[in-house]
């Protein structure tokens, strides 16, 4: 099964620090590491590790950092042949500050990512797709990719991030209409609805958006989903957090993989939560687990469902 992912590709620079500097203050970093990033690119690699065919569609500059990021995806089994190359523009870069609890703060330069245009998304790039995942807050890209997904007969998931969620339910409804799955983290869902209680949040999103399912990750509180008829919540799987960067992308990829394999909503949430738990125990945005690793963790916890 082919899964197409549309959105950003970045080169991430990580600094692990004991604190965040204030104005005119310097804090010594404890560790430096680098790696590929970008939500859609992370998702594509995570999907490949779930044993599915993966294709990434995005834009990179003609610089070594963009080339390294693409090489990492290709080495992981992701088809990058449809990526747009932009001359004279740097690739996207994100500086990630990770504190001692693994929580991240990010400063992003979009670079070539901003030059991915709707007209760059053509039917041949989506040919053979079983599922399309769009990870961007740009409404024009979401709509174009969604239309091409429908033409290809593929299901559609969207992770618009805070850039989209912060615009409110009406703008979300316009952008996400027709999606099969809409992903949010708690902060995004809270911003979109103005509510605090997870069950009220997911029910408000399910009622207010024209989507098949709403899925909200809650960090240590687990994850919750609703399809408008039922609401399911699963607890978080405990893990020693090292770096939470890319955990949402790993969760979304595992959820989609379980969906395509016919798992029910509770099974999908459990499978995705296990994937995210493994991811946060590792450094870097693209350190998502393999399908076998997720299955092994679930079995060790007593889960017997086959996905």
N, C-alpha and C positions, 0 to 999 in steps of 0.2 A: 504494500500500500504506500502510495506517495503522499507525503505531507509537504505543502509549500508554506514557507514562512516569509512574511513581508515586513520590512521595517529597518531598524538601525543596526549598523555594525560599528563598533568602536574598538579602540585600543585602550585598555584600562591600566592605570598606574595606581598601585595600592600603597598606602602608607599606614602601617599599624602604629597607633599612638595611644598613650595613656590618657590623653585629654585633647580637647579642641581649643586652639588658641583664640584669645580675645583680641580686640583691636590693639595693634602695635605690639602684640605679644608673640613670642616664639615658643613652640613646643617641640622637643626633640622626638623624631620618629624612632620607633623601636625596631621596625622592619620595613623593607621595601621589596615589593615583587610586582611583576607585570603580567599581562595576559590579555587575550581577546575578550571583548564584551559586546554590549548592545543587545537589548532584550530579544529581538527577533533572531539574531544570530545565535544567541545562547539557546533559544528554544530549538532552533534547527539542529544544533549539535546534540541537545538532550533527546530529541526525537530519534536521531540516528542511533543513539545508545539504547533506545527502547526497542531496537530491532526493526524499525520502519525506514523506508526510503525518505530522504530529506532533501529539499531544495530550498536555497535561500535566495531571496530577491531583495536587493538593496543597492546602495551606492557607496563607493569608496574613492579616495583620491589616488593620485599616481605617486604615492610616497611609500617608503619601506614599511611604515607601521600598518598601513592598510593591507599591503601585500602579506605581511606576517599574519595578520588576522585571518585573511582568506586562506592562507596555507594551513592554518590550524583547523579551520572548518573542513577543508578538502581532505586533510589527513584523517579526520574523524568520520569520513564517509558522506559529507554533505556536498551536493551538487551546487557549485558556485558559478557555473557557466553563464548564468543569466544576470550576473551582477553588473551594474552600470559603473564604468570607470570614468571619473571626472578629472580632466587634466587641469593642473594649476591650482587645485584646491586641496587642502590637507584633509585627510580622513578624520572621522570623529575621534575625539579623545575624552576620556573621563578620568578625573583624579578622584580616587576613592579613599576616604579616611575611615579606617576600621578601628573602633575602640576595643578595649580589653574584653568586652562582653560579646564581641563579634558584630555589633550593630554598625551600620555603615552611614556615611554622609558623603554626598557626591557633588562634584563640580564638573559640569559637562560642556564641551565645545562640540557643536553639531557637525561642523565642517561639511563634508560631501553629503552627509545624510540629508541635509536640507534641500539638496538638489535632485532627490528622487521625485519625479513628477508623475501625475496620473497617467500621462501618455507613455511613460516608460513601462507601464503594466499592460502587456499585450496578451491576447489569448494563448499564443503559443507557449508563453512562459508558465501557463497554468495547465497545459495539456497533460492529461493523465492523472490529475490531482484527485485524491479521495477526500482530502481535508485541506483547508486553507486557514492559517493562523496569521492575524494581523496584529502587530505589536507596535503601535504608534498612536499619538494623540491627534494626528492630522486627519481631519474629517474627509478631505478629498481623496486621500489614499485609502482610507477605510471603505469609502463608498465604491471606489473603482475596483478594489480587490474583491469586495463583496459581490459586486455584479459579475465579475469574471469567475468567481467561485460558483455562483449559481449557474452560469452558462456551462461550466465544466461538470456540473452535477455533483459538486463537492460540498461537504458541510463546512461551516465557517465558525471560527472563534475569534474574539477580539479582546485584546488587553490594551486599553487606551491610556493607562497610567493616569497620574494626577493632572497632566496637561488637558485631558478630556474630562475626567471626573469632576474637576474643579469648576467646570462650566455649568453644572447643574443638570437636572433630569431632562429638561426639554432638549438641550443640545445633545445629551446622551441618546435620547430616543431617536433623534434625527440621524445620528451617526451609526447607531447599532441596530436599527430596524432590520429584522430578518436574520440576525445572527443566531446560530444554534447555541453558542455558549458565550457569555460575557464574564471575563475575569476581573476581579477587583481585589486589592488588599484592604484592610480595615480602614486605613486613613483615607483612601480614595472613596470607599463606599460611604463613609461618614460625611465626607465633603459633599458628595453628590446628593445625599438625603437630608443632612442636618440632624440625623438621629444617632444615638449612642448604642442602643441595644442591638446585638447582632441579628437576632431573629426579626425584629422590627425592620432593620435595615434591609435584609435580604428580601423580606416580603414586600417592602416598598419598592425596591428595585425591580422585583419580578412583576409587580402590578404596573409599574410606570414605564417599563421598557418592552418593546415588542421583540423579545428574544425567547429562545427555547428554555435556556437555563441561566441562572445567575449563580456564580460561585465567588465566595468571599473568603480569603485567607485571613486568619486571625492571629498569626504568630503563635505565641504560647497558648492561646485559646483554641487552637485547632483550625478547623475550616467548616464552612456551612454553605449549603447550596439549596436552591429552590427552583422548581419548574412551574410554579404557579398552582400546582395541585398538592404538592407535599414539600416539606422542608426537612432536610437531613443535616445533622451536625456530627462531626467526629472529633475526638480529642487530638491534641498534638502528640506526636511521638517524641519522647524526650531525647535530646541530643546535646552534646557538649558543643556549643556554638563557637566556631572559629571565625567564620566570615559568612554573613547572610547575603552577600551580593549574588544575584542570580537565582536565589531560592524560589522566587515567584515564577521564574521561567522554567525551572526544573519541575515545579509543581504543575504548571500548565501543560507541559509536554507529557508528563506522566498521566495526567487526567485525560488528555486527548487520546493518548495511546490506549488507555483502558476503555475509553468510550468506543473507539474503533474496533476494539476486540470484544465488544458486547457486554461489558461489565455494567451492573446497575449503579445508581447514584452513590449509594453507600460504599460500594466496592471501589468506585472511581476515587472518591474522597480519601479512603484509606490508602489506596495505592499511591496517590499523589502526595499525601502527607508523609508517607514513608520515603519517597524520593526526596522531598524537601529536607527531611531530617538528616538524610545522608549528606546531601549537598552542604548544609550549614556546618558540617563537621570538617569541611575541606576549604582550602584557600582558593580564591578566584571564582569568577562568574561562570566559567565553563567546566566546573568540576562536578557536573551532574553524574549520577550513578547510571550503571547499566541496568537493563531489565532484570537480569539474574540477581544483581545485588539487592534490588527492591524486593523481589520475591523472597529472597533469603531472609531479609530483615522481617518481613511480614510473617513468615513461617516461624521465625524464632519468637515471635510475640503471640503465636497461637492462631493466626489467621489461616483459614483453610480454603477460602474462595480461590478459584482458578481464574486468572486474568491473562 
